[in-house]
């Protein structure tokens, strides 16, 4: 037995004193229970469908107003010959100050700009002067020539895209529909199979009674695409040979991809 474990007979070691635990900080003291009779917090009222639609519409109008204001400011700045300075890093600040803040060289035009200018000129010359509402190059989508064609001129414009020798878009690559809450839009992608030149054509329509002339008689590939847009967004296509639902059942109520669509079971 070791010296540490030896103990004289009849002599017991006194018990060690208990260690007192340090009191908890005052900040961790649980809060006192609520007094009896205190009113419970108010229950948040569920927003109605009309209020949701009004809120979405107000948010969209605010975004559109902000975009319009920004575009107007940019146009006024360009007209005045001014340009917002480009951000300069820490190392370039001294050089910019010494050089008098030289402006950046203008961006070169898109390689597809001549194609866009040509199709706009054809539409305004052969269809109507006001047939094109907007035309621009979508640089993010491989410099895709993009046009907004007025709804009432779309059928003749589609025939021009297919039959004119300068365009010869014999194939319609895709058709899609979009609900912008204040209006509907149908987007077409005619394609020239020989040159692989593609265009994006947008046609706007009223949201309450959306209707765009069918181009199925011009491009057969539009058939099922137009039926899908009719089924899921409720856009009518006058002139379609067989316009009926293609995904939902014939007795289905509503159009599931509309922003104001209310599902039968909100939990699904």
C-alpha atoms as a printed R data frame, in Angstrom:
    type eleno elety resid chain resno       x      y       z
1   ATOM     1    CA   UNK     A     1   0.000  0.000   0.000
2   ATOM     2    CA   UNK     A     2   1.350  3.423  -0.915
3   ATOM     3    CA   UNK     A     3   1.968  6.236   1.573
4   ATOM     4    CA   UNK     A     4  -0.912  8.217   0.145
5   ATOM     5    CA   UNK     A     5  -3.374  5.426   0.906
6   ATOM     6    CA   UNK     A     6  -2.176  4.775   4.447
7   ATOM     7    CA   UNK     A     7  -4.572  5.933   7.165
8   ATOM     8    CA   UNK     A     8  -4.225  5.708  10.904
9   ATOM     9    CA   UNK     A     9  -6.749  3.425  12.539
10  ATOM    10    CA   UNK     A    10  -9.681  5.241  14.100
11  ATOM    11    CA   UNK     A    11  -8.848  8.446  12.312
12  ATOM    12    CA   UNK     A    12 -11.149  9.509   9.555
13  ATOM    13    CA   UNK     A    13 -10.546 12.355   7.198
14  ATOM    14    CA   UNK     A    14 -13.055 15.176   7.488
15  ATOM    15    CA   UNK     A    15 -15.466 15.394   4.561
16  ATOM    16    CA   UNK     A    16 -14.568 17.924   1.908
17  ATOM    17    CA   UNK     A    17 -16.587 21.080   1.911
18  ATOM    18    CA   UNK     A    18 -19.148 21.356  -0.916
19  ATOM    19    CA   UNK     A    19 -18.210 23.744  -3.661
20  ATOM    20    CA   UNK     A    20 -20.721 26.449  -4.093
21  ATOM    21    CA   UNK     A    21 -21.853 26.983  -7.667
22  ATOM    22    CA   UNK     A    22 -21.495 30.494  -9.022
23  ATOM    23    CA   UNK     A    23 -24.766 32.326  -9.455
24  ATOM    24    CA   UNK     A    24 -26.084 32.623 -13.033
25  ATOM    25    CA   UNK     A    25 -25.663 36.000 -14.703
26  ATOM    26    CA   UNK     A    26 -28.595 38.333 -14.386
27  ATOM    27    CA   UNK     A    27 -28.978 38.455 -18.168
28  ATOM    28    CA   UNK     A    28 -29.845 34.737 -18.289
29  ATOM    29    CA   UNK     A    29 -32.601 34.985 -15.687
30  ATOM    30    CA   UNK     A    30 -35.826 33.756 -17.320
31  ATOM    31    CA   UNK     A    31 -38.411 36.401 -17.870
32  ATOM    32    CA   UNK     A    32 -41.413 36.481 -15.629
33  ATOM    33    CA   UNK     A    33 -44.531 34.747 -16.966
34  ATOM    34    CA   UNK     A    34 -47.173 36.938 -18.480
35  ATOM    35    CA   UNK     A    35 -49.687 38.281 -16.038
36  ATOM    36    CA   UNK     A    36 -53.029 36.591 -15.893
37  ATOM    37    CA   UNK     A    37 -55.685 38.228 -18.004
38  ATOM    38    CA   UNK     A    38 -53.148 39.710 -20.447
39  ATOM    39    CA   UNK     A    39 -54.563 39.823 -23.988
40  ATOM    40    CA   UNK     A    40 -52.920 37.364 -26.440
41  ATOM    41    CA   UNK     A    41 -51.078 38.796 -29.454
42  ATOM    42    CA   UNK     A    42 -53.398 39.722 -32.324
43  ATOM    43    CA   UNK     A    43 -53.897 37.090 -35.021
44  ATOM    44    CA   UNK     A    44 -52.675 38.197 -38.445
45  ATOM    45    CA   UNK     A    45 -55.545 38.516 -40.893
46  ATOM    46    CA   UNK     A    46 -55.282 36.295 -43.960
47  ATOM    47    CA   UNK     A    47 -54.832 38.274 -47.168
48  ATOM    48    CA   UNK     A    48 -57.628 37.868 -49.708
49  ATOM    49    CA   UNK     A    49 -57.035 37.001 -53.349
50  ATOM    50    CA   UNK     A    50 -58.106 40.507 -54.406
51  ATOM    51    CA   UNK     A    51 -55.607 42.078 -51.994
52  ATOM    52    CA   UNK     A    52 -52.828 39.781 -53.248
53  ATOM    53    CA   UNK     A    53 -53.584 40.732 -56.858
54  ATOM    54    CA   UNK     A    54 -53.670 44.439 -55.982
55  ATOM    55    CA   UNK     A    55 -50.349 44.166 -54.128
56  ATOM    56    CA   UNK     A    56 -48.681 42.350 -57.029
57  ATOM    57    CA   UNK     A    57 -50.063 44.892 -59.497
58  ATOM    58    CA   UNK     A    58 -48.800 47.817 -57.406
59  ATOM    59    CA   UNK     A    59 -45.334 46.236 -57.128
60  ATOM    60    CA   UNK     A    60 -45.180 45.641 -60.873
61  ATOM    61    CA   UNK     A    61 -46.280 49.201 -61.653
62  ATOM    62    CA   UNK     A    62 -43.615 50.523 -59.279
63  ATOM    63    CA   UNK     A    63 -40.935 48.460 -61.029
64  ATOM    64    CA   UNK     A    64 -42.115 49.597 -64.463
65  ATOM    65    CA   UNK     A    65 -42.108 53.239 -63.301
66  ATOM    66    CA   UNK     A    66 -38.565 52.850 -61.966
67  ATOM    67    CA   UNK     A    67 -37.427 51.346 -65.274
68  ATOM    68    CA   UNK     A    68 -39.072 54.157 -67.237
69  ATOM    69    CA   UNK     A    69 -37.468 56.784 -65.026
70  ATOM    70    CA   UNK     A    70 -34.042 55.173 -65.427
71  ATOM    71    CA   UNK     A    71 -34.461 54.974 -69.205
72  ATOM    72    CA   UNK     A    72 -35.543 58.607 -69.377
73  ATOM    73    CA   UNK     A    73 -32.570 59.703 -67.272
74  ATOM    74    CA   UNK     A    74 -30.206 57.729 -69.510
75  ATOM    75    CA   UNK     A    75 -31.738 59.264 -72.625
76  ATOM    76    CA   UNK     A    76 -31.417 62.776 -71.223
77  ATOM    77    CA   UNK     A    77 -27.799 62.098 -70.237
78  ATOM    78    CA   UNK     A    78 -26.999 60.809 -73.722
79  ATOM    79    CA   UNK     A    79 -28.700 63.803 -75.301
80  ATOM    80    CA   UNK     A    80 -26.682 66.171 -73.139
81  ATOM    81    CA   UNK     A    81 -23.482 64.379 -74.126
82  ATOM    82    CA   UNK     A    82 -22.699 63.189 -70.626
83  ATOM    83    CA   UNK     A    83 -22.007 59.700 -69.409
84  ATOM    84    CA   UNK     A    84 -21.777 58.203 -65.971
85  ATOM    85    CA   UNK     A    85 -18.135 57.529 -65.068
86  ATOM    86    CA   UNK     A    86 -16.974 53.952 -65.043
87  ATOM    87    CA   UNK     A    87 -15.827 52.555 -61.687
88  ATOM    88    CA   UNK     A    88 -12.085 52.865 -61.249
89  ATOM    89    CA   UNK     A    89  -9.968 50.671 -58.984
90  ATOM    90    CA   UNK     A    90  -7.624 51.977 -56.316
91  ATOM    91    CA   UNK     A    91  -4.639 51.718 -58.625
92  ATOM    92    CA   UNK     A    92  -6.360 53.618 -61.465
93  ATOM    93    CA   UNK     A    93  -7.614 56.596 -59.492
94  ATOM    94    CA   UNK     A    94  -4.416 58.625 -59.896
95  ATOM    95    CA   UNK     A    95  -4.116 57.877 -63.626
96  ATOM    96    CA   UNK     A    96  -7.740 58.905 -64.233
97  ATOM    97    CA   UNK     A    97  -7.216 62.167 -62.353
98  ATOM    98    CA   UNK     A    98  -3.987 62.891 -64.213
99  ATOM    99    CA   UNK     A    99  -5.581 62.129 -67.579
100 ATOM   100    CA   UNK     A   100  -8.578 64.373 -66.939
101 ATOM   101    CA   UNK     A   101 -11.087 61.484 -66.633
102 ATOM   102    CA   UNK     A   102 -11.088 60.279 -70.251
103 ATOM   103    CA   UNK     A   103 -14.331 58.610 -71.372
104 ATOM   104    CA   UNK     A   104 -14.396 54.952 -72.323
105 ATOM   105    CA   UNK     A   105 -14.517 54.198 -76.070
106 ATOM   106    CA   UNK     A   106 -18.017 53.448 -77.418
107 ATOM   107    CA   UNK     A   107 -19.061 49.808 -77.476
108 ATOM   108    CA   UNK     A   108 -18.910 48.261 -80.958
109 ATOM   109    CA   UNK     A   109 -22.269 47.445 -82.569
110 ATOM   110    CA   UNK     A   110 -23.648 43.921 -82.405
111 ATOM   111    CA   UNK     A   111 -22.756 41.658 -85.335
112 ATOM   112    CA   UNK     A   112 -26.487 40.965 -85.706
113 ATOM   113    CA   UNK     A   113 -27.510 44.629 -85.828
114 ATOM   114    CA   UNK     A   114 -27.737 44.625 -89.665
115 ATOM   115    CA   UNK     A   115 -30.170 41.676 -89.529
116 ATOM   116    CA   UNK     A   116 -32.321 43.476 -86.984
117 ATOM   117    CA   UNK     A   117 -32.334 46.696 -89.009
118 ATOM   118    CA   UNK     A   118 -33.276 44.765 -92.162
119 ATOM   119    CA   UNK     A   119 -36.244 42.938 -90.650
120 ATOM   120    CA   UNK     A   120 -37.550 46.143 -89.039
121 ATOM   121    CA   UNK     A   121 -37.326 47.935 -92.383
122 ATOM   122    CA   UNK     A   122 -39.199 45.098 -94.142
123 ATOM   123    CA   UNK     A   123 -41.988 45.049 -91.557
124 ATOM   124    CA   UNK     A   124 -42.461 48.820 -91.662
125 ATOM   125    CA   UNK     A   125 -42.349 48.898 -95.449
126 ATOM   126    CA   UNK     A   126 -44.467 45.846 -96.301
127 ATOM   127    CA   UNK     A   127 -46.791 45.458 -93.293
128 ATOM   128    CA   UNK     A   128 -47.362 48.815 -91.564
129 ATOM   129    CA   UNK     A   129 -45.278 51.766 -90.471
130 ATOM   130    CA   UNK     A   130 -46.326 51.213 -86.850
131 ATOM   131    CA   UNK     A   131 -46.073 47.398 -86.937
132 ATOM   132    CA   UNK     A   132 -42.920 47.328 -84.759
133 ATOM   133    CA   UNK     A   133 -43.284 48.679 -81.227
134 ATOM   134    CA   UNK     A   134 -39.706 47.961 -80.139
135 ATOM   135    CA   UNK     A   135 -36.551 46.370 -81.553
136 ATOM   136    CA   UNK     A   136 -33.273 45.579 -79.805
137 ATOM   137    CA   UNK     A   137 -30.385 43.123 -79.599
138 ATOM   138    CA   UNK     A   138 -30.535 40.678 -76.713
139 ATOM   139    CA   UNK     A   139 -26.800 40.453 -76.024
140 ATOM   140    CA   UNK     A   140 -27.248 38.017 -73.137
141 ATOM   141    CA   UNK     A   141 -28.917 35.541 -75.513
142 ATOM   142    CA   UNK     A   142 -26.160 35.311 -78.122
143 ATOM   143    CA   UNK     A   143 -26.992 38.748 -79.604
144 ATOM   144    CA   UNK     A   144 -30.468 37.570 -80.599
145 ATOM   145    CA   UNK     A   145 -32.430 40.105 -82.722
146 ATOM   146    CA   UNK     A   146 -35.605 40.770 -80.739
147 ATOM   147    CA   UNK     A   147 -38.758 42.595 -81.842
148 ATOM   148    CA   UNK     A   148 -42.100 43.534 -80.299
149 ATOM   149    CA   UNK     A   149 -44.731 43.372 -83.056
150 ATOM   150    CA   UNK     A   150 -48.201 44.872 -82.642
151 ATOM   151    CA   UNK     A   151 -50.884 42.267 -82.105
152 ATOM   152    CA   UNK     A   152 -53.082 43.356 -85.020
153 ATOM   153    CA   UNK     A   153 -50.194 42.973 -87.488
154 ATOM   154    CA   UNK     A   154 -48.832 39.657 -86.224
155 ATOM   155    CA   UNK     A   155 -50.450 37.254 -88.722
156 ATOM   156    CA   UNK     A   156 -49.113 39.166 -91.746
157 ATOM   157    CA   UNK     A   157 -45.755 39.637 -90.041
158 ATOM   158    CA   UNK     A   158 -45.501 35.868 -89.491
159 ATOM   159    CA   UNK     A   159 -46.184 35.268 -93.193
160 ATOM   160    CA   UNK     A   160 -43.433 37.760 -94.011
161 ATOM   161    CA   UNK     A   161 -40.949 35.945 -91.767
162 ATOM   162    CA   UNK     A   162 -41.697 32.656 -93.520
163 ATOM   163    CA   UNK     A   163 -42.045 33.712 -97.154
164 ATOM   164    CA   UNK     A   164 -39.755 36.710 -97.752
165 ATOM   165    CA   UNK     A   165 -36.499 35.777 -99.495
166 ATOM   166    CA   UNK     A   166 -34.390 37.842 -97.075
167 ATOM   167    CA   UNK     A   167 -35.792 35.970 -94.070
168 ATOM   168    CA   UNK     A   168 -37.035 32.509 -95.172
169 ATOM   169    CA   UNK     A   169 -37.838 31.359 -91.630
170 ATOM   170    CA   UNK     A   170 -39.464 28.077 -92.626
171 ATOM   171    CA   UNK     A   171 -39.316 26.631 -89.111
172 ATOM   172    CA   UNK     A   172 -40.770 27.892 -85.823
173 ATOM   173    CA   UNK     A   173 -38.379 26.692 -83.141
174 ATOM   174    CA   UNK     A   174 -40.469 27.473 -80.077
175 ATOM   175    CA   UNK     A   175 -43.521 29.354 -78.748
176 ATOM   176    CA   UNK     A   176 -44.019 30.367 -75.120
177 ATOM   177    CA   UNK     A   177 -46.419 32.469 -73.078
178 ATOM   178    CA   UNK     A   178 -45.776 34.857 -70.179
179 ATOM   179    CA   UNK     A   179 -48.103 36.440 -67.614
180 ATOM   180    CA   UNK     A   180 -46.810 39.910 -66.649
181 ATOM   181    CA   UNK     A   181 -49.789 40.537 -64.332
182 ATOM   182    CA   UNK     A   182 -50.869 43.646 -66.264
183 ATOM   183    CA   UNK     A   183 -50.727 42.032 -69.716
184 ATOM   184    CA   UNK     A   184 -49.974 38.729 -71.442
185 ATOM   185    CA   UNK     A   185 -47.242 38.089 -73.971
186 ATOM   186    CA   UNK     A   186 -46.645 35.318 -76.516
187 ATOM   187    CA   UNK     A   187 -43.051 34.826 -77.672
188 ATOM   188    CA   UNK     A   188 -42.090 33.233 -81.012
189 ATOM   189    CA   UNK     A   189 -38.702 32.049 -82.321
190 ATOM   190    CA   UNK     A   190 -38.734 31.745 -86.144
191 ATOM   191    CA   UNK     A   191 -35.628 30.129 -87.627
192 ATOM   192    CA   UNK     A   192 -33.998 30.058 -91.055
193 ATOM   193    CA   UNK     A   193 -32.868 26.433 -91.401
194 ATOM   194    CA   UNK     A   194 -30.327 27.186 -94.143
195 ATOM   195    CA   UNK     A   195 -28.453 30.052 -92.466
196 ATOM   196    CA   UNK     A   196 -29.399 29.196 -88.829
197 ATOM   197    CA   UNK     A   197 -30.493 32.820 -88.373
198 ATOM   198    CA   UNK     A   198 -33.031 33.046 -85.556
199 ATOM   199    CA   UNK     A   199 -35.265 35.868 -84.335
200 ATOM   200    CA   UNK     A   200 -37.337 36.499 -81.232
201 ATOM   201    CA   UNK     A   201 -40.753 38.066 -81.805
202 ATOM   202    CA   UNK     A   202 -42.952 39.160 -78.894
203 ATOM   203    CA   UNK     A   203 -46.674 39.892 -79.191
204 ATOM   204    CA   UNK     A   204 -48.532 41.526 -76.308
205 ATOM   205    CA   UNK     A   205 -52.213 41.023 -75.572
206 ATOM   206    CA   UNK     A   206 -54.849 42.136 -73.073
207 ATOM   207    CA   UNK     A   207 -54.851 40.165 -69.835
208 ATOM   208    CA   UNK     A   208 -58.610 40.062 -69.275
209 ATOM   209    CA   UNK     A   209 -59.388 38.650 -72.730
210 ATOM   210    CA   UNK     A   210 -56.012 37.530 -74.135
211 ATOM   211    CA   UNK     A   211 -56.061 36.719 -77.844
212 ATOM   212    CA   UNK     A   212 -53.352 36.363 -80.506
213 ATOM   213    CA   UNK     A   213 -53.881 35.121 -84.070
214 ATOM   214    CA   UNK     A   214 -52.812 31.513 -84.522
215 ATOM   215    CA   UNK     A   215 -49.779 30.856 -86.703
216 ATOM   216    CA   UNK     A   216 -50.422 27.113 -86.951
217 ATOM   217    CA   UNK     A   217 -51.554 27.567 -90.586
218 ATOM   218    CA   UNK     A   218 -48.129 29.162 -91.246
219 ATOM   219    CA   UNK     A   219 -45.914 26.954 -89.038
220 ATOM   220    CA   UNK     A   220 -47.357 23.559 -88.122
221 ATOM   221    CA   UNK     A   221 -44.990 23.303 -85.149
222 ATOM   222    CA   UNK     A   222 -47.067 25.996 -83.395
223 ATOM   223    CA   UNK     A   223 -50.019 23.606 -83.030
224 ATOM   224    CA   UNK     A   224 -49.335 21.946 -79.677
225 ATOM   225    CA   UNK     A   225 -47.431 24.954 -78.319
226 ATOM   226    CA   UNK     A   226 -50.466 27.205 -78.814
227 ATOM   227    CA   UNK     A   227 -52.699 24.566 -77.230
228 ATOM   228    CA   UNK     A   228 -50.396 24.448 -74.184
229 ATOM   229    CA   UNK     A   229 -50.436 28.251 -73.812
230 ATOM   230    CA   UNK     A   230 -54.229 28.208 -74.145
231 ATOM   231    CA   UNK     A   231 -54.491 25.464 -71.525
232 ATOM   232    CA   UNK     A   232 -52.110 26.917 -68.905
233 ATOM   233    CA   UNK     A   233 -52.479 30.686 -69.473
234 ATOM   234    CA   UNK     A   234 -55.884 31.045 -71.134
235 ATOM   235    CA   UNK     A   235 -54.672 32.824 -74.301
236 ATOM   236    CA   UNK     A   236 -57.076 32.355 -77.215
237 ATOM   237    CA   UNK     A   237 -55.636 31.687 -80.688
238 ATOM   238    CA   UNK     A   238 -58.239 32.471 -83.381
239 ATOM   239    CA   UNK     A   239 -57.609 30.430 -86.511
240 ATOM   240    CA   UNK     A   240 -56.198 27.403 -84.683
241 ATOM   241    CA   UNK     A   241 -57.584 24.185 -86.248
242 ATOM   242    CA   UNK     A   242 -58.069 22.317 -82.944
243 ATOM   243    CA   UNK     A   243 -57.772 24.646 -79.948
244 ATOM   244    CA   UNK     A   244 -58.486 22.634 -76.782
245 ATOM   245    CA   UNK     A   245 -56.726 21.695 -73.571
246 ATOM   246    CA   UNK     A   246 -53.667 19.511 -73.929
247 ATOM   247    CA   UNK     A   247 -52.452 18.943 -70.343
248 ATOM   248    CA   UNK     A   248 -55.386 19.580 -67.990
249 ATOM   249    CA   UNK     A   249 -58.722 17.792 -68.252
250 ATOM   250    CA   UNK     A   250 -61.490 19.427 -70.278
251 ATOM   251    CA   UNK     A   251 -63.512 20.213 -67.135
252 ATOM   252    CA   UNK     A   252 -60.577 21.857 -65.324
253 ATOM   253    CA   UNK     A   253 -61.378 25.273 -63.862
254 ATOM   254    CA   UNK     A   254 -58.845 28.045 -64.469
255 ATOM   255    CA   UNK     A   255 -55.377 28.178 -66.013
256 ATOM   256    CA   UNK     A   256 -52.586 27.009 -63.657
257 ATOM   257    CA   UNK     A   257 -49.752 29.261 -64.908
258 ATOM   258    CA   UNK     A   258 -51.622 32.539 -64.500
259 ATOM   259    CA   UNK     A   259 -50.418 34.658 -61.591
260 ATOM   260    CA   UNK     A   260 -53.978 34.976 -60.263
261 ATOM   261    CA   UNK     A   261 -54.696 31.246 -60.409
262 ATOM   262    CA   UNK     A   262 -56.161 29.857 -57.172
263 ATOM   263    CA   UNK     A   263 -55.512 26.098 -56.812
264 ATOM   264    CA   UNK     A   264 -58.281 23.813 -55.572
265 ATOM   265    CA   UNK     A   265 -55.995 22.587 -52.792
266 ATOM   266    CA   UNK     A   266 -53.474 25.274 -51.686
267 ATOM   267    CA   UNK     A   267 -51.459 22.629 -49.785
268 ATOM   268    CA   UNK     A   268 -50.564 20.786 -52.997
